[in-house]
């Protein structure tokens, strides 16, 4: 009788193990599909993406983000200064203000237009849009940002181009 009880227990444990393995396989397949959807969406938008872990102080910069700025992997260490140090000095105070407003919760989304240094083109206009994940107390934990390059390549472009760019991007931000 004891042997039968042990065999029955083992059969039940085995059946439970099979169910758990099947469930894990389904979860892993769903995760792969989700990651594939995300990767395709990121490629389709042609945006440069970065993800800032505020607790660890580490930033993941996507290969597209690096390419938009003419940077190789060895030129980016995974710190927020990899981004901020390349921002045009005239735009840096406003960008930092926009970031502070967003991280403090004064704005729901981060939207900012600024210029960044580019090794071949000199300067590129960028528009970034981001959202922050917060804990239950509203403390910022993580910020994910999509950046797009605008066609205006020269920071010294004529005033009409700059005004047109500002108006066009203001409409984009308003519609976002």
ZALUM-880714 format. One record per residue: z, x, y of N, C-alpha, C, CB in turn. Coordinates in nm, 2 decimals. Glycine has a CB too. Example, Ala and Ser with C-alpha at 12.3 -4.5 7.8 and 13.67 -1.06 7.14 Angstrom:
BEGIN
REC      n.Z      n.X      n.Y     ca.Z     ca.X     ca.Y      c.Z      c.X      c.Y     cb.Z     cb.X     cb.Y
REC     0.78     1.32    -0.57     0.78     1.23    -0.45     0.78     1.32    -0.33     0.90     1.13    -0.45
REC     0.71     1.28    -0.22     0.71     1.37    -0.11     0.79     1.29     0.00     0.57     1.41    -0.06
END
This chain:
BEGIN
REC      n.Z      n.X      n.Y     ca.Z     ca.X     ca.Y      c.Z      c.X      c.Y     cb.Z     cb.X     cb.Y
REC     0.00     0.08    -0.12     0.00     0.00     0.00     0.00     0.09     0.13     0.12    -0.10     0.00
REC     0.08     0.19     0.13     0.09     0.28     0.24    -0.05     0.35     0.27     0.19     0.39     0.22
REC    -0.12     0.38     0.16    -0.25     0.45     0.18    -0.35     0.35     0.24    -0.30     0.49     0.04
REC    -0.34     0.22     0.20    -0.43     0.12     0.25    -0.40     0.10     0.40    -0.42    -0.01     0.18
REC    -0.27     0.09     0.44    -0.23     0.08     0.58    -0.29     0.19     0.66    -0.08     0.07     0.59
REC    -0.27     0.31     0.61    -0.32     0.43     0.68    -0.48     0.42     0.70    -0.28     0.56     0.61
REC    -0.54     0.38     0.59    -0.69     0.37     0.60    -0.73     0.26     0.70    -0.75     0.34     0.46
REC    -0.66     0.15     0.70    -0.69     0.05     0.80    -0.67     0.09     0.94    -0.61    -0.08     0.77
REC    -0.55     0.16     0.96    -0.52     0.22     1.09    -0.63     0.32     1.14    -0.39     0.29     1.09
REC    -0.68     0.40     1.04    -0.78     0.50     1.08    -0.91     0.43     1.11    -0.80     0.60     0.96
REC    -0.94     0.32     1.04    -1.07     0.25     1.06    -1.06     0.19     1.20    -1.09     0.14     0.95
REC    -0.95     0.13     1.23    -0.93     0.07     1.37    -0.94     0.18     1.48    -0.80    -0.01     1.38
REC    -0.88     0.29     1.45    -0.88     0.40     1.55    -1.02     0.45     1.57    -0.79     0.51     1.51
REC    -1.09     0.46     1.46    -1.23     0.50     1.46    -1.32     0.41     1.54    -1.29     0.52     1.32
REC    -1.30     0.28     1.51    -1.38     0.17     1.58    -1.35     0.18     1.73    -1.35     0.03     1.53
REC    -1.22     0.20     1.77    -1.19     0.21     1.91    -1.25     0.33     1.97    -1.03     0.22     1.93
REC    -1.25     0.44     1.90    -1.32     0.57     1.95    -1.47     0.55     1.97    -1.29     0.68     1.85
REC    -1.53     0.48     1.88    -1.68     0.45     1.89    -1.70     0.37     2.01    -1.73     0.38     1.76
REC    -1.62     0.27     2.04    -1.63     0.18     2.16    -1.62     0.27     2.29    -1.53     0.06     2.16
REC    -1.52     0.35     2.29    -1.49     0.44     2.41    -1.61     0.53     2.43    -1.36     0.51     2.39
REC    -1.66     0.59     2.32    -1.78     0.69     2.34    -1.90     0.61     2.39    -1.81     0.76     2.20
REC    -1.92     0.49     2.33    -2.04     0.41     2.38    -2.02     0.37     2.53    -2.05     0.28     2.30
REC    -1.90     0.34     2.57    -1.87     0.30     2.71    -1.90     0.42     2.80    -1.73     0.25     2.72
REC    -1.85     0.54     2.75    -1.87     0.66     2.83    -2.02     0.69     2.85    -1.80     0.78     2.77
REC    -2.09     0.68     2.74    -2.24     0.71     2.74    -2.31     0.61     2.84    -2.30     0.69     2.60
REC    -2.27     0.48     2.84    -2.32     0.39     2.94    -2.29     0.42     3.08    -2.27     0.24     2.91
REC    -2.16     0.47     3.10    -2.12     0.51     3.24    -2.20     0.63     3.28    -1.97     0.53     3.24
REC    -2.22     0.73     3.20    -2.29     0.85     3.23    -2.44     0.81     3.26    -2.29     0.95     3.12
REC    -2.50     0.72     3.19    -2.64     0.68     3.21    -2.65     0.61     3.35    -2.69     0.59     3.10
REC    -2.55     0.52     3.38    -2.55     0.45     3.51    -2.53     0.56     3.62    -2.43     0.35     3.51
REC    -2.45     0.65     3.60    -2.43     0.76     3.70    -2.56     0.84     3.73    -2.32     0.85     3.66
REC    -2.63     0.87     3.62    -2.75     0.94     3.63    -2.86     0.86     3.71    -2.81     0.98     3.49
REC    -2.86     0.73     3.68    -2.96     0.64     3.75    -2.92     0.63     3.90    -2.96     0.50     3.68
REC    -2.79     0.62     3.93    -2.75     0.62     4.06    -2.78     0.75     4.14    -2.60     0.59     4.07
REC    -2.76     0.86     4.07    -2.79     0.99     4.14    -2.94     1.00     4.16    -2.74     1.10     4.05
REC    -3.02     0.95     4.07    -3.16     0.96     4.08    -3.21     0.87     4.20    -3.23     0.92     3.95
REC    -3.15     0.75     4.21    -3.18     0.66     4.32    -3.15     0.73     4.45    -3.11     0.53     4.31
REC    -3.03     0.79     4.46    -2.99     0.86     4.58    -3.09     0.97     4.62    -2.85     0.91     4.57
REC    -3.12     1.05     4.52    -3.21     1.17     4.54    -3.35     1.12     4.59    -3.22     1.25     4.41
REC    -3.40     1.02     4.53    -3.53     0.96     4.57    -3.52     0.91     4.71    -3.57     0.85     4.47
REC    -3.42     0.83     4.74    -3.40     0.78     4.88    -3.39     0.89     4.98    -3.28     0.69     4.88
REC    -3.32     1.00     4.95    -3.30     1.11     5.04    -3.44     1.18     5.06    -3.20     1.21     4.99
REC    -3.51     1.19     4.95    -3.65     1.26     4.97    -3.74     1.17     5.04    -3.70     1.29     4.83
REC    -3.73     1.04     5.02    -3.82     0.94     5.09    -3.80     0.94     5.24    -3.81     0.80     5.03
REC    -3.68     0.95     5.28    -3.65     0.94     5.42    -3.68     1.08     5.49    -3.50     0.91     5.45
REC    -3.69     1.18     5.42    -3.72     1.32     5.47    -3.61     1.36     5.57    -3.85     1.32     5.54
REC    -3.49     1.30     5.56    -3.38     1.34     5.64    -3.31     1.46     5.58    -3.28     1.23     5.66
REC    -3.25     1.54     5.67    -3.16     1.65     5.62    -3.02     1.59     5.61    -3.16     1.77     5.72
REC    -2.95     1.61     5.50    -2.82     1.55     5.48    -2.71     1.66     5.47    -2.82     1.46     5.35
REC    -2.60     1.62     5.52    -2.48     1.71     5.50    -2.36     1.62     5.48    -2.46     1.81     5.61
REC    -2.27     1.67     5.40    -2.14     1.60     5.37    -2.02     1.69     5.39    -2.15     1.56     5.22
REC    -1.94     1.65     5.48    -1.83     1.73     5.53    -1.70     1.68     5.47    -1.82     1.73     5.69
REC    -1.63     1.76     5.38    -1.50     1.73     5.33    -1.40     1.78     5.43    -1.48     1.80     5.19
REC    -1.34     1.69     5.50    -1.25     1.72     5.61    -1.12     1.78     5.56    -1.22     1.60     5.70
REC    -1.08     1.74     5.45    -0.95     1.80     5.39    -0.97     1.94     5.35    -0.90     1.71     5.28
REC    -1.08     1.97     5.29    -1.10     2.11     5.24    -1.17     2.20     5.34    -1.18     2.11     5.11
REC    -1.23     2.13     5.45    -1.30     2.21     5.55    -1.44     2.26     5.50    -1.22     2.32     5.60
REC    -1.49     2.20     5.39    -1.62     2.25     5.34    -1.73     2.15     5.36    -1.60     2.27     5.18
REC    -1.85     2.20     5.38    -1.96     2.12     5.41    -2.07     2.15     5.31    -2.01     2.14     5.55
REC    -2.13     2.05     5.25    -2.25     2.06     5.17    -2.37     2.03     5.26    -2.25     1.97     5.04
REC    -2.46     2.13     5.27    -2.59     2.11     5.35    -2.70     2.10     5.25    -2.61     2.22     5.45
REC    -2.78     1.99     5.26    -2.89     1.97     5.16    -3.00     2.07     5.18    -2.95     1.83     5.17
REC    -3.08     2.10     5.08    -3.19     2.19     5.10    -3.29     2.15     5.21    -3.27     2.20     4.97
REC    -3.31     2.02     5.23    -3.39     1.97     5.33    -3.33     2.00     5.47    -3.41     1.81     5.32
REC    -3.20     1.98     5.49    -3.14     2.02     5.62    -3.16     2.16     5.65    -2.99     1.99     5.61
REC    -3.15     2.25     5.56    -3.17     2.39     5.58    -3.31     2.42     5.62    -3.13     2.47     5.45
REC    -3.41     2.35     5.54    -3.55     2.37     5.57    -3.59     2.33     5.71    -3.63     2.30     5.46
REC    -3.53     2.21     5.75    -3.56     2.16     5.88    -3.53     2.26     5.99    -3.48     2.03     5.91
REC    -3.43     2.35     5.97    -3.39     2.45     6.07    -3.44     2.59     6.03    -3.24     2.45     6.08
REC    -3.53     2.60     5.93    -3.58     2.73     5.90    -3.48     2.82     5.84    -3.64     2.79     6.02
REC    -3.38     2.77     5.77    -3.27     2.85     5.72    -3.28     2.86     5.56    -3.14     2.79     5.75
REC    -3.24     2.98     5.52    -3.23     3.00     5.37    -3.09     2.98     5.33    -3.28     3.14     5.34
REC    -3.07     2.97     5.20    -2.93     2.94     5.14    -2.84     3.05     5.19    -2.94     2.94     4.99
REC    -2.88     3.18     5.20    -2.79     3.28     5.23    -2.75     3.28     5.38    -2.86     3.42     5.21
REC    -2.81     3.19     5.46    -2.77     3.18     5.60    -2.67     3.07     5.63    -2.90     3.16     5.68
REC    -2.64     3.00     5.52    -2.55     2.88     5.54    -2.43     2.90     5.44    -2.62     2.75     5.52
REC    -2.31     2.90     5.49    -2.19     2.93     5.41    -2.11     2.81     5.36    -2.10     3.02     5.48
REC    -2.15     2.69     5.42    -2.07     2.57     5.38    -1.96     2.54     5.47    -2.02     2.58     5.24
REC    -1.97     2.59     5.60    -1.86     2.56     5.70    -1.93     2.48     5.81    -1.80     2.69     5.75
REC    -1.85     2.40     5.88    -1.90     2.32     5.99    -1.96     2.40     6.10    -1.79     2.23     6.05
REC    -1.92     2.52     6.11    -1.97     2.61     6.22    -2.12     2.65     6.18    -1.89     2.74     6.23
REC    -2.16     2.64     6.06    -2.30     2.66     6.02    -2.39     2.57     6.10    -2.32     2.65     5.87
REC    -2.34     2.45     6.13    -2.41     2.35     6.21    -2.38     2.37     6.36    -2.37     2.21     6.16
REC    -2.25     2.36     6.39    -2.22     2.36     6.54    -2.26     2.49     6.61    -2.07     2.35     6.55
REC    -2.26     2.61     6.54    -2.29     2.73     6.61    -2.44     2.73     6.65    -2.26     2.85     6.52
REC    -2.52     2.65     6.59    -2.67     2.64     6.62    -2.70     2.54     6.72    -2.74     2.62     6.49
REC    -2.61     2.46     6.77    -2.63     2.36     6.87    -2.65     2.42     7.00    -2.51     2.25     6.87
REC    -2.75     2.37     7.08    -2.78     2.43     7.21    -2.65     2.42     7.30    -2.89     2.35     7.28
REC    -2.62     2.52     7.37    -2.49     2.53     7.45    -2.48     2.41     7.55    -2.48     2.66     7.52
REC    -2.59     2.36     7.60    -2.58     2.25     7.70    -2.55     2.12     7.63    -2.72     2.24     7.77
REC    -2.58     2.11     7.50    -2.55     1.99     7.42    -2.42     1.99     7.34    -2.67     1.96     7.33
REC    -2.37     2.11     7.32    -2.25     2.12     7.24    -2.13     2.04     7.29    -2.21     2.27     7.23
REC    -2.09     2.04     7.42    -1.98     1.96     7.46    -1.99     1.81     7.43    -1.95     1.98     7.61
REC    -2.11     1.76     7.46    -2.13     1.61     7.43    -2.13     1.58     7.28    -2.26     1.57     7.49
REC    -2.19     1.67     7.20    -2.19     1.65     7.06    -2.05     1.66     7.00    -2.27     1.76     6.99
REC    -1.97     1.75     7.05    -1.83     1.76     7.00    -1.75     1.64     7.04    -1.76     1.89     7.06
REC    -1.78     1.59     7.16    -1.71     1.46     7.21    -1.75     1.34     7.12    -1.75     1.43     7.36
REC    -1.88     1.34     7.08    -1.93     1.23     6.99    -1.86     1.24     6.86    -2.08     1.24     6.98
REC    -1.85     1.36     6.81    -1.78     1.38     6.68    -1.63     1.34     6.69    -1.80     1.53     6.63
REC    -1.57     1.39     6.79    -1.42     1.35     6.81    -1.40     1.20     6.82    -1.37     1.42     6.94
REC    -1.49     1.14     6.90    -1.48     0.99     6.91    -1.50     0.92     6.77    -1.59     0.94     7.00
REC    -1.59     0.97     6.69    -1.61     0.91     6.56    -1.50     0.94     6.46    -1.74     0.96     6.50
REC    -1.46     1.07     6.46    -1.35     1.10     6.36    -1.22     1.03     6.40    -1.33     1.25     6.36
REC    -1.19     1.01     6.53    -1.07     0.94     6.57    -1.08     0.79     6.55    -1.04     0.97     6.72
REC    -1.20     0.74     6.52    -1.21     0.60     6.49    -1.25     0.52     6.61    -1.08     0.54     6.44
REC    -1.28     0.58     6.73    -1.33     0.51     6.85    -1.47     0.46     6.83    -1.32     0.60     6.97
REC    -1.55     0.52     6.74    -1.68     0.47     6.72    -1.69     0.45     6.56    -1.79     0.57     6.77
REC    -1.76     0.34     6.53    -1.78     0.31     6.39    -1.88     0.41     6.32    -1.83     0.17     6.37
REC    -1.98     0.45     6.39    -2.08     0.54     6.34    -2.10     0.66     6.44    -2.22     0.47     6.32
REC    -2.13     0.77     6.38    -2.17     0.89     6.46    -2.32     0.88     6.49    -2.13     1.02     6.39
REC    -2.35     0.88     6.62    -2.49     0.89     6.66    -2.50     0.99     6.77    -2.55     0.75     6.71
REC    -2.58     1.09     6.76    -2.59     1.19     6.86    -2.73     1.26     6.86    -2.48     1.30     6.85
REC    -2.78     1.28     6.98    -2.91     1.35     7.00    -2.88     1.48     7.07    -3.00     1.27     7.09
REC    -2.93     1.59     7.01    -2.90     1.73     7.06    -3.01     1.82     7.01    -2.76     1.77     7.01
REC    -3.00     1.94     7.07    -3.10     2.05     7.03    -3.03     2.15     6.95    -3.16     2.11     7.16
REC    -3.11     2.20     6.85    -3.06     2.31     6.76    -3.15     2.43     6.76    -3.04     2.26     6.62
REC    -3.09     2.55     6.75    -3.17     2.67     6.74    -3.26     2.67     6.61    -3.08     2.79     6.75
REC    -3.38     2.71     6.62    -3.47     2.73     6.51    -3.54     2.87     6.52    -3.58     2.61     6.51
REC    -3.54     2.95     6.41    -3.58     3.08     6.42    -3.73     3.10     6.47    -3.56     3.15     6.29
REC    -3.82     3.00     6.43    -3.96     3.01     6.46    -3.99     2.93     6.59    -4.04     2.97     6.35
REC    -3.94     2.81     6.60    -3.98     2.72     6.70    -3.89     2.73     6.83    -3.97     2.58     6.65
REC    -3.79     2.81     6.82    -3.69     2.82     6.93    -3.59     2.71     6.93    -3.77     2.81     7.07
REC    -3.63     2.59     6.95    -3.54     2.48     6.96    -3.60     2.35     6.89    -3.49     2.44     7.11
REC    -3.52     2.28     6.83    -3.56     2.15     6.77    -3.47     2.04     6.81    -3.57     2.15     6.61
REC    -3.52     1.93     6.86    -3.44     1.81     6.89    -3.40     1.75     6.76    -3.52     1.71     6.98
REC    -3.27     1.71     6.75    -3.22     1.64     6.63    -3.15     1.51     6.67    -3.12     1.74     6.55
REC    -3.16     1.42     6.58    -3.08     1.30     6.59    -3.00     1.29     6.46    -3.17     1.17     6.61
REC    -2.87     1.28     6.48    -2.78     1.26     6.36    -2.71     1.13     6.36    -2.68     1.38     6.35
REC    -2.70     1.07     6.24    -2.63     0.95     6.22    -2.54     0.97     6.11    -2.73     0.83     6.20
REC    -2.41     0.93     6.12    -2.32     0.95     6.02    -2.21     0.84     6.01    -2.25     1.08     6.03
REC    -2.14     0.84     5.89    -2.03     0.75     5.87    -1.92     0.84     5.81    -2.07     0.64     5.77
REC    -1.80     0.79     5.83    -1.68     0.86     5.78    -1.60     0.77     5.68    -1.59     0.90     5.89
REC    -1.56     0.83     5.57    -1.47     0.76     5.48    -1.32     0.79     5.52    -1.49     0.82     5.33
REC    -1.24     0.69     5.52    -1.11     0.70     5.57    -1.01     0.65     5.47    -1.09     0.62     5.70
REC    -0.89     0.70     5.47    -0.78     0.66     5.38    -0.72     0.53     5.43    -0.67     0.77     5.36
REC    -0.62     0.48     5.36    -0.56     0.35     5.40    -0.50     0.35     5.54    -0.46     0.31     5.30
REC    -0.46     0.47     5.59    -0.40     0.48     5.72    -0.51     0.50     5.83    -0.30     0.59     5.73
REC    -0.64     0.50     5.79    -0.74     0.52     5.89    -0.77     0.67     5.92    -0.71     0.46     6.02
REC    -0.71     0.76     5.84    -0.73     0.91     5.86    -0.87     0.94     5.80    -0.62     0.99     5.80
REC    -0.95     1.02     5.88    -1.08     1.06     5.83    -1.07     1.16     5.72    -1.16     1.12     5.95
REC    -1.14     1.13     5.61    -1.14     1.22     5.49    -1.27     1.30     5.47    -1.10     1.14     5.37
REC    -1.38     1.23     5.50    -1.51     1.28     5.47    -1.61     1.22     5.56    -1.54     1.26     5.32
REC    -1.70     1.29     5.60    -1.81     1.24     5.69    -1.95     1.28     5.63    -1.80     1.30     5.83
REC    -2.03     1.19     5.61    -2.17     1.21     5.56    -2.27     1.18     5.67    -2.20     1.13     5.43
REC    -2.36     1.27     5.70    -2.45     1.26     5.81    -2.60     1.28     5.76    -2.42     1.37     5.92
REC    -2.68     1.20     5.82    -2.83     1.22     5.80    -2.88     1.27     5.94    -2.90     1.09     5.75
REC    -2.96     1.38     5.93    -3.03     1.43     6.05    -3.18     1.42     6.04    -2.98     1.58     6.08
REC    -3.24     1.39     6.15    -3.39     1.38     6.16    -3.43     1.47     6.27    -3.44     1.24     6.17
REC    -3.55     1.54     6.25    -3.61     1.62     6.35    -3.70     1.53     6.43    -3.68     1.75     6.30
REC    -3.69     1.54     6.57    -3.79     1.47     6.65    -3.90     1.56     6.68    -3.72     1.42     6.78
REC    -4.02     1.51     6.72    -4.14     1.59     6.74    -4.13     1.68     6.86    -4.25     1.50     6.75
REC    -4.04     1.66     6.95    -4.03     1.74     7.07    -3.97     1.88     7.03    -3.94     1.68     7.18
REC    -4.05     1.98     7.03    -4.01     2.11     6.98    -3.95     2.21     7.08    -4.13     2.18     6.91
REC    -3.99     2.18     7.21    -3.95     2.28     7.31    -3.85     2.21     7.40    -4.07     2.32     7.39
REC    -3.73     2.28     7.41    -3.62     2.22     7.49    -3.66     2.22     7.64    -3.49     2.30     7.47
REC    -3.76     2.30     7.68    -3.81     2.30     7.82    -3.92     2.21     7.84    -3.84     2.45     7.85
REC    -3.94     2.11     7.75    -4.05     2.02     7.77    -4.05     1.94     7.90    -4.06     1.92     7.65
REC    -4.16     1.88     7.94    -4.16     1.82     8.07    -4.07     1.70     8.08    -4.30     1.78     8.11
REC    -4.02     1.67     8.20    -3.92     1.56     8.21    -3.97     1.43     8.15    -3.89     1.55     8.36
REC    -4.10     1.40     8.16    -4.15     1.28     8.10    -4.13     1.27     7.95    -4.29     1.26     8.14
REC    -4.15     1.38     7.89    -4.13     1.38     7.74    -3.98     1.37     7.71    -4.18     1.51     7.68
REC    -3.90     1.43     7.78    -3.75     1.42     7.76    -3.70     1.28     7.78    -3.68     1.52     7.84
REC    -3.75     1.22     7.89    -3.71     1.09     7.92    -3.76     0.99     7.82    -3.76     1.04     8.06
REC    -3.88     1.01     7.78    -3.94     0.92     7.67    -3.86     0.94     7.54    -4.09     0.95     7.65
REC    -3.83     1.06     7.51    -3.76     1.08     7.39    -3.62     1.01     7.39    -3.74     1.24     7.37
REC    -3.55     1.03     7.50    -3.42     0.97     7.52    -3.43     0.82     7.51    -3.36     1.00     7.65
REC    -3.53     0.76     7.57    -3.54     0.61     7.56    -3.57     0.56     7.42    -3.65     0.56     7.66
REC    -3.67     0.64     7.36    -3.70     0.60     7.22    -3.59     0.61     7.13    -3.82     0.69     7.17
REC    -3.51     0.72     7.14    -3.40     0.74     7.05    -3.28     0.64     7.08    -3.35     0.88     7.05
REC    -3.27     0.61     7.20    -3.16     0.51     7.24    -3.20     0.37     7.17    -3.16     0.49     7.39
REC    -3.32     0.34     7.17    -3.36     0.22     7.10    -3.34     0.23     6.95    -3.51     0.18     7.12
REC    -3.37     0.34     6.89    -3.34     0.36     6.75    -3.19     0.35     6.71    -3.39     0.50     6.70
REC    -3.11     0.41     6.80    -2.97     0.41     6.77    -2.92     0.27     6.79    -2.89     0.50     6.87
REC    -2.97     0.20     6.89    -2.92     0.06     6.91    -2.96    -0.03     6.79    -2.99     0.00     7.04
REC    -3.08    -0.01     6.73    -3.12    -0.09     6.62    -3.06    -0.05     6.49    -3.27    -0.08     6.61
REC    -3.00     0.07     6.48    -2.94     0.12     6.35    -2.82     0.04     6.31    -2.90     0.26     6.37
END
